[in-house]
Amino acid sequence: MQNEKHVVYKRMKELEATLPEQFCRIHNSYIVNMNHIAKIEDKQVQIGIIELPVSEKYHPDFWEKVQARLFK
């Protein structure tokens, strides 16, 4: 299923509210599955070979989720 594109006709906020907790919004345009993050560096995440930016707006929530997963 990796590398598949999905077209969804919902606002990102609506979509985000329906997803399980392993998904996290990192940017106005990106929601990622935390289980597939290979690397986090310089406010970017790497999933496979794709690097995505983590915006200032979503960075605090994203980092909180990362830390919660690390220190379970």
N, C-alpha and C positions, 0 to 999 in steps of 0.2 A: 503494500500500500504506500510505501514511501515514494516520493516524487510524483504523487498524484495531485491533480488540482481539482478543487471543489468550488463550484459556483453556488453561493448562498445569497438569497435575496432577503437579508435581514441586516439591521444595523449591527455593527460590531458589539455594541453594548448589550443588545438583545441576545446575540449569539453567545457572548461571554457568560451571561447569566444562566444559560442552559447547559454549559459544559461541566464535566466533573472537575474536582479540585486539582488534578494534575495539570490542568491547562492554566496558562497565565498570560495575561496581556502584557506585552513588552513595548508596544508602540501603537500609535493610532491605527496602523495598518497590519499589525501582527499579533496573533495569539499563538503561543507555542505549547507543545506537550513537553512538560518538564522531564518526562522519562526519556526523551530523545535528545536532550542537550548533551553534546559531546565536550564542549568547552565554553567557558565564560572568560572573556578577557576584554579589558578596556571598553566597558559598556557595550559589548557585542556578545552574542551567543552564536555558537556554531552547532548546526544540526546537519549531520552528514557533511557535505562539502559547502553548504550554504551558510554564510555569515549574515546575521540580522542585527540591526541596531537595537539597543535598549534605550528608549528615550528618557529624558530627565523626569518627565511626568510619571512614568510607570516604574522607574528604577527602584524607589523605596519599597513598593509592594512586591516587586520581583525579588529583590534582595532578601526581604523578610521570608518569602517562600523558600528561597534557596537555603537560607540558614536553618529554617525549620526542618527541611529535608535532611540536612547534614547532621543535625543534632538530635535526631529522633531517638 
